[in-house]
Amino acid sequence: IYKLFYCIIFYFFHIIYFIRIIFVSQDNNEAYSYNKNMETIGQRIRQLRTEEGLSQTAFAEKLCTTQDTVSLWELGKSVPTIELLIKLCKTFSVSADYILGLEG
């Protein structure tokens, strides 16, 4: 009976270990994907700003935000709020799909 108990415990811990590996790797992939999306948004905003020939300050003024905020977007450390995303799309005649990296 001790051997049976030992086998059950042994397999139980191995199953828990493998489940943990599966979930941790999925979380890391999701984090990587999220960070890549933030970088893409920042790159698109920088590209849009430079195509318009605007400094970060002038760009920020058109959107009623700060230069620091624009800098954070471009560095991929932050993303625009929904309100600012809508304003950005209307002001510069681009789609939200483009800014968010959902279309080429």
Helices and strands as residue ranges (DSSP letters): H 2-51, H 56-62, H 67-74, H 82-92, H 96-99
